[in-house]
Amino acid sequence: MLTGQTLLYLIYVLAAASAILAIEAVYASFAGRRARAGTINRRLKRLAEEAPAEQTLQGLLRERGLTDSGDFAFGAIWLNRLYTQSGITGNPLAFASMFFAAGLVFGLLSRIIVGVPLWLAAMLALFVGVVLPLLVLRRARNKRIARFAAQLPDALDMIVRSLRAGHPTSVAIGLVAREMPDPLGTEFGIVADEISFGLSLEQAVRKLSERVGFDGLHLLSVSLAIQAKTGGNLTEILANLSRTLRERQKLRLKIRALSAEGRWSAILLSAFPLIMFAILLLISPNYYGGVWGDPLILPVFVIFGGLALIGDFIMYRMVNFDF
């Protein structure tokens, strides 16, 4: 039988979960409408607002955490690069402040309502306020790079056909920017604008590689740099690069399918202890009794948590590798 206090805790948890699901449903509906409204790409939508091309370019760069010249805006380059490559738009400080405030609120609620120890509440607040936004940015970056990788061979084929029809390279890139959806459409549109405002093709593609983070763009940048210095058939180079990227994409998907079992085993084995701990804490808060006050509890959690992280890293390396 559930005690009155346990039932009250359960009601609190269910109420919080209901609020979170309601907020997520509203956000998903709003995001879906935004996605349907911008079926081409973000750059064309901003140009349709009749803003000058230079102002549109600067706005697209600023909302990605970059300066007007396309360089990283703040000192922590790795963090700035992660935010830019995630494709999330808006003020980076507002993004960080939102998660930091959520971490403080979550820590206070877990301490006041659930009654978890102070050190555990602090760890939960640190996870939500610091670790979680990094995980969100990393996941958004990986998904965006995957979409970009799927679009890039088609974009290169479009450039090749345009070049064979007699168009200059800048016109071919502008065609891709008009015809391709995001994320590739806006990124190539930025490249076309930067070329129009004075950058060379190699410089613009190198900045594109920094903004996106896809290794296939490094191949494109190197190919263009070599072609510019030594000459050669650009259409043949781009056509070969398109075929190479398609073959690499096929190999990547095959490897992902073969490693799916090991990947999900790692996820389940890693999540099971945390899920059981949370269930016991919610159903029977007094299950661990006076163990929480023991001075050995913190070193034990640190040691076993570290061992679990080492095991997770080993399993991650077993199912993720470069090729």
N, C-alpha and C positions, 0 to 999 in steps of 0.2 A: 504494500500500500504506500502511496505517495503521501508524505507529510504535507501540511499546509504550506510550510516555507518552501519546500521543493516545488510544489505546484505553482506557487507564486513566481519562483525563478523561471519555471517552464513557460508561464504566460508571458513574462518579460521577453524571453528569447523568441517566442513565436511572434510577438508584436513587432520586435525589431526586424525579424526576418520578413514579415509581411510588408513593413515599410520599405525595406531594401528592394524587395521584388516589385513593389508598386513604382518606385523611382526608376528601376531598371526598365520596366515596361514602358513608362512614359518616355524615357530616353531612347529606347529602341524604336518606338514609333516616330519620334522626332527625327532620329538619325536616318530612318528609312525614307521619310519624306524628303530630307535634304539630299539623300543619294539619288532619289528619282528626279529631283529638280535639277541636279547637275549631272546629266547623263553624258556630257562630252568631257569637259575637264574644267578645273577651277580657273585656269588662266583665261579661257574664252569667256567664262561667265563674268570675270572682272573687266575684260575688255568690252563686253557688251554694255557695261555701265557707262561707257563713253569717257572713261578716264584716260589720260595720256599714256602712251606705251611705257615711257620711262617711269612714271608714277606707279603703274601697274607692276612693273618689274621690281621696283623698290619695295612695294607692299608685299609681294610674294616672298621676297627674301627676308624681310623683317619678321613676318609671321612664322618663319621657320628658325628664328634665332640667329640670323645672319645680318651682317652690315649691308649697306647699299652696294658695296663693291663685291659682295658674295663671300666675304671672309667670315670666320667665326666671331661672334659678338662678344663673348666673355672668356675669361682666362682659363677655366677648366675645359681644355680642348676636348678631352675624351667625353665629358658630359655634354658639351655643346654638340659634338659630332653625333652622339647617341640621340639627342633630342631632334636634331635636324634630319637624321636618317629615318627616324620613326614616322615622319610625315605629319605629326600632330601640329596643328596650327594654333596660334595664339601666343600670349605672353608666357615665356618660360617661368618667370617668377610667380605668376598667377597659378600655373600648373603645380609648381612645387608647394606653394602656400596652401592650396586646396588639400593636398595629401597630408601635409604637416598638421593642419588643423583637424583633419579626420583622424589622424593618429592620436592626437591629444584627447579628442572626444572619446574614441574607442577605449583608450587606456583608462580614462576616468570612469566610464560606464562599467567596464569589467571589474574595476576596483570597488566601486560603490554598490553596484547592483548584484554582481555575481560574488563579490568578496574574494577575488583571487589575491594572492600575496602581492606585495608592492613591487618586488623585483619582476614577477611575471607580468604585471600590468605595464611596467616600464618596457619590458621586452616586446609586448604586443604593440604598444604605442610606437616603439622604434621600428618595428616591422612594417606597420601600416604607413607611418610617416616618411620612412626613408627607403626601406627595401622594396616595398610594394610599387612605388612609382618607377623605380629602376626596372623592375620586372615588367611593368606595363609598357615602358618605353622599349625594352628589349623585344617583347613579343610583337609590338606594333612594327618595329623595324624589320623583324624577320618576315612578317606577313607582307609588308610592303615590298621588300626585296624579292620575295617569291613572285608577287604579281608583276613586278618590273621584269624579272627574268623571263616570265612567260610571254611578255609583250615584246621584248627587245628583238628577237629574231624576225617577227613580222614587221617591226619598224625598220630594221636593216634592209629587208626585202623591198619595202616601199621606197627607201632611199635609193637602192640599186636601180629599181625601175625608173625612178625619176631622173637619175643621172644618165641612164641609157637613152632616155627621151630627150636629152640635151639640156636639162636644167642645171644651173650651178648648185653647189653643195648647200649654200644657205637657203635656197628656195626649196630644196629637197627636205631639209630639216624642218622648215616652216610648214611644209605639207604634212609631215608627221605630227607636228604640234596641233594642226587643225583637225586631223582625222582620228587620232588615237585618244582613248579615254585616259583618265588618271590611273596610276601615277605617272605613266610615261609621257602622256600628252603635255602636262604642265611642265615637267622637267625639260623636255625637248623645246618647249616654247620659251623657257628661260634661256636655253642655249641659243636659240634663234635671236632673241632680243639682245643678249650679250654680244653676239657677233655683229648685230646691227649697230651697237653702240661702241664698237671699236676693238673688241677682243678678237684674237685669232681663233680659228677653229680648234686648234690643239689646246689652248688655254681654256676655252669654254667647256670642252669635253672633260678636261682634267677637273674643273670645278664641279661638273656634273657627277663625276666619279666620287668626289668627296661628299657631295650632298646625298647620294643614293647609297653608296657602300657596297655595290654589287661588283664582284670581281671580274665579271665579263666586261664591264666598262673599262677596267684597266687594260684589257686586251685591245679594246677599241681605241683608247687613248694612245697606247704604244703604236698601234698600226697607223694611226693618223700622223703621229710624230715622225715615224720612219718614212711614210709616203711623202710627207712634206719636204724632208731633207734629201731623200734619195730618188724620189719619183716612183713611178709604177702605175699600174692600173687600179685606181681606187675602187671601181665597181667590182673587180675580181676579188680584191682584198675583203670588201664588206660581204660579198656573197659567201666566201669561204668562212668568214667569221660567223655568219648566220648559221651555216651548216654545223660548225663546231659547237655553237651554243645550243643548238637543238639536240645534238648527240649527248652533250653533257647533261642537259635537262632530262633526257630519257634515262641516262645512267643514274642520275640522282633519284628519280622516282622509283627505279628498280631497287636501289639500295634501301630506300625508305620503306618499301613494301617488305623486303626481306628482314629488316630490323624491327618491324612493328611489334612482334611478339616480345622481344627483349625490352623494347622501350616501354610498353604498357606494364610488363612485369616490374620494371624499375619504379614506375609511377605508383602502382598499387602497393608494393612493398614499402615504399617510402611514406605513403600517406596513411597506411593502416595504423601504425602506433599513434599518430596524431589524432586520427578519427576516434580511436578507442579511448584515448585520454580525454578528449572533449565530451564524449558520450558519458563516461563515468563521472566527469566533473559536473555535468548538467543533471543527470539522474540522481546521483548521490554525492552531494558536495562534501559530505563528511567521510567518504569512503577511505581517504588516505589518513584520516584521523590526525594525530599529532605529528605526522611525518614532516609536514610543512615547516614546523619549527625546528627541525633537526639541523644542526650546522653542516652536516654532510650532504644535504639535499642539493645545494647549489653546485658543489664540485661534481656530484654524480650526474646531474643534468648536463653540465658542461662536457664531461668526459664522454658520456654516451651520445650526446648530441654531436660532438665532434666525430666520433666513430661512425655515426649514421651518415654524416656529410661526406666522410671519406668513401664509404660504401656507395653513396649516390654518385660521387664523382667517378668512381671506377665503372659503375654501370653506365654512366653517361658516355664515357670514353669508349666503351665496348660497342655502343650502338650509334655513335656519331664520330665520323672520321673524314679526313680530307681525301680527295681523289683527283 
